[in-house]
């Protein structure tokens, strides 16, 4: 399903006269960069993001080197996360002024993969905003508990506005997704644009990746970007990217 504007018609980044910021925000599961790294970077650059919420960033041998290389190829810089957050990572453009960052490890369930959150507080012009990149569990009960921990972290950031994005491993209507959407605005639900389904590139049939925001952040469009190179999307990773344009009021 495709709706609305081409990628070039999604609002560009800008600072408005009242100090509010229009931002391009991308969420992308990169599967530890095990696929075509150059295709991955081309997809990210084509989206022209101010912020990238990464899931499954490299976590093992020389992970910082790999993550820094992806940032450089994408014409961005590393902000937080990676192995120190068990996979979630944040990248940003030089437009961002960084106030603070923190990598958060969530409680470990024996026998399951460790999960974490990459978080930061940044400013764009007069807008101050919290950021959380997440990748929730494959197991239903743990995933629901982690959704609550994400909301706790939103409150703990103490920012007037917050963006949460990531691989939720659950479709809309599931318990964890519903728990998040009860307190946060789901970008696709309030301002659909482009494609809906994020998994898999070869057969998009479900939406398990999302960009959400606290009330007060205005979504100007959110979805899988149309008109990207299909071959790059197929070879970059096993998820499709989610791109949103948002307007964040001045704080």
C-alpha positions in Angstrom: 0.0 0.0 0.0 1.4 3.4 -1.0 -0.2 6.7 -0.2 0.6 10.3 -0.7 3.9 12.0 -1.6 7.2 10.8 -3.0 10.2 10.8 -0.7 11.4 14.1 -2.1 8.0 15.7 -1.2 8.2 14.8 2.4 8.9 18.0 4.3 12.6 18.8 4.4 14.5 19.7 7.6 14.2 23.3 8.6 13.9 25.7 11.5 10.8 27.7 11.6 10.4 31.4 12.7 9.0 30.4 16.1 12.0 28.3 16.9 10.3 24.9 16.2 12.2 22.3 14.2 11.0 20.2 11.4 13.0 16.9 11.5 13.4 13.9 9.3 13.5 10.8 11.5 14.5 7.3 10.3 14.1 3.9 12.1 15.9 1.0 10.6 16.9 -2.6 11.7 20.3 -3.1 10.0 20.8 -6.8 11.0 24.3 -6.2 12.4 25.4 -4.9 9.0 25.7 -8.5 7.8 24.4 -7.6 4.3 25.3 -5.1 1.7 26.8 -2.2 3.7 27.0 0.2 0.7 23.4 -0.4 -0.2 22.4 0.2 3.5 24.3 3.5 3.5 22.7 4.5 0.2 19.2 3.9 1.6 20.0 6.0 4.6 21.4 8.9 2.6 18.5 8.9 0.2 16.2 9.5 3.2 18.2 12.6 4.3 17.5 12.0 8.0 18.4 14.3 10.9 18.1 11.3 13.2 18.5 7.5 12.7 17.1 5.1 15.3 19.1 1.9 14.5 18.3 -1.6 15.7 20.7 -4.6 15.6 23.8 -2.4 15.3 27.1 -4.4 15.4 27.7 -5.7 18.9 30.8 -7.8 18.7 34.4 -7.7 17.4 35.4 -4.1 16.5 31.8 -3.0 16.7 32.7 0.7 17.2 34.7 0.6 14.0 31.8 -0.9 12.0 29.3 1.5 13.5 31.5 4.5 12.8 32.0 3.4 9.2 28.2 3.2 8.7 27.8 6.7 10.2 30.5 8.1 7.9 29.1 6.4 4.8 25.7 7.8 5.7 27.1 11.3 6.2 26.1 11.2 9.9 27.8 10.8 13.3 27.3 8.3 16.1 25.3 9.6 19.0 24.9 6.7 21.4 24.3 3.0 21.6 25.6 -0.1 19.8 27.0 -3.0 21.8 26.7 -0.9 25.1 22.9 -0.9 24.5 22.7 -4.5 23.3 22.0 -3.4 19.7 20.0 -0.2 19.5 22.0 2.8 18.3 21.4 6.5 17.5 22.9 8.5 14.6 22.4 12.2 14.0 23.4 14.9 11.6 25.6 17.8 12.6 22.5 19.9 12.9 21.9 18.4 16.4 23.3 19.9 19.6 23.8 17.0 22.0 22.9 17.6 25.7 23.5 14.1 27.0 23.4 10.4 26.1 22.8 7.2 28.1 22.8 3.5 27.1 20.4 1.4 29.2 20.5 -2.4 29.6 17.1 -4.0 30.3 16.8 -6.9 32.7 18.1 -10.2 31.3 15.7 -13.1 31.1 17.9 -16.3 31.2 18.0 -18.0 27.9 16.9 -14.9 25.9 18.8 -12.3 24.1 19.8 -9.2 26.2 17.9 -6.1 25.2 18.7 -2.4 25.8 17.9 1.2 24.9 20.0 3.8 23.2 18.9 7.2 24.6 19.8 10.8 24.2 18.6 14.4 24.7 19.3 16.8 21.9 18.4 20.2 20.6 17.5 21.4 17.2 17.3 25.2 17.2 14.7 26.0 19.9 13.4 22.4 20.2 14.6 20.1 23.0 13.8 16.5 22.5 14.4 13.1 24.0 15.3 10.1 21.8 14.9 6.4 22.5 15.9 3.6 20.1 14.5 0.2 21.1 14.3 -3.4 19.9 11.8 -5.4 21.9 11.8 -9.1 22.7 10.5 -11.9 20.6 8.7 -13.3 23.6 5.3 -11.8 24.3 5.4 -11.4 28.1 8.9 -10.0 28.1 8.0 -7.7 25.2 5.0 -6.3 27.1 7.2 -5.6 30.2 9.9 -3.9 28.0 7.2 -1.6 26.5 6.5 -0.4 30.1 10.2 0.1 30.6 10.4 2.2 27.5 7.5 4.4 28.8 9.3 4.7 32.2 12.4 5.9 30.3 10.3 8.5 28.4 9.3 9.9 31.8 12.8 9.7 33.2 14.3 11.7 30.3 12.4 14.8 31.6 12.1 16.4 28.1 9.1 18.3 26.9 9.0 16.1 23.8 10.3 12.6 23.0 10.6 10.3 20.0 10.6 6.5 20.4 11.4 4.3 17.4 12.4 0.8 16.8 11.6 -2.8 15.9 8.7 -3.7 18.2 8.6 -7.3 17.0 4.8 -7.0 17.2 2.0 -5.8 14.9 -0.4 -3.0 15.9 -3.1 -4.3 18.2 -0.7 -6.5 20.0 -0.3 -6.0 23.8 3.1 -4.3 23.7 2.3 -2.1 20.7 -1.0 -1.1 22.3 0.7 -0.3 25.6 3.1 2.1 23.8 0.4 3.6 21.6 -1.8 4.3 24.6 0.7 7.0 25.7 2.5 7.8 22.5 1.3 8.8 19.1 2.0 6.2 16.4 3.3 8.1 13.3 1.7 5.8 10.7 -1.7 5.8 12.5 -1.9 9.6 12.6 -0.2 10.6 9.4 0.3 7.7 7.0 2.6 8.2 4.0 4.4 5.8 1.8 4.2 2.1 2.6 2.9 0.5 5.8 4.5 -2.9 6.0 8.2 -3.1 7.1 8.9 -6.9 7.1 10.3 -8.3 4.9 11.7 -6.5 1.9 11.1 -9.4 -0.4 7.5 -9.8 0.9 6.2 -6.8 2.9 3.3 -8.2 4.9 3.4 -6.8 8.4 4.2 -3.6 10.3 6.5 -4.4 13.2 8.7 -1.3 13.1 7.3 2.1 14.2 8.1 5.7 15.0 6.2 7.1 18.0 6.2 10.4 19.8 4.8 12.1 22.9 1.8 14.4 22.4 2.8 17.8 21.1 5.1 16.4 18.4 3.3 16.8 15.0 3.7 14.0 12.4 3.8 15.5 8.9 4.1 12.0 7.3 5.3 8.6 8.4 5.9 5.3 6.6 8.2 3.2 4.4 9.6 5.6 1.8 8.5 5.1 -1.8 10.7 5.3 -4.8 13.9 4.0 -3.1 16.0 1.5 -5.1 14.2 -1.9 -4.7 17.5 -3.7 -5.1 19.2 -1.6 -2.4 16.2 -2.3 -0.1 16.4 -6.0 -0.7 20.2 -6.3 -0.2 20.7 -3.8 2.6 19.0 -5.7 5.5 15.9 -7.8 6.3 13.7 -4.9 7.3 12.3 -1.9 5.4 13.1 1.6 6.8 10.5 3.8 8.4 10.8 7.5 7.7 8.9 10.3 9.3 8.9 14.1 9.1 7.9 15.7 12.4 7.5 19.2 13.8 8.8 19.6 17.3 7.7 22.8 19.1 10.3 25.2 20.6 10.8 24.4 24.3 
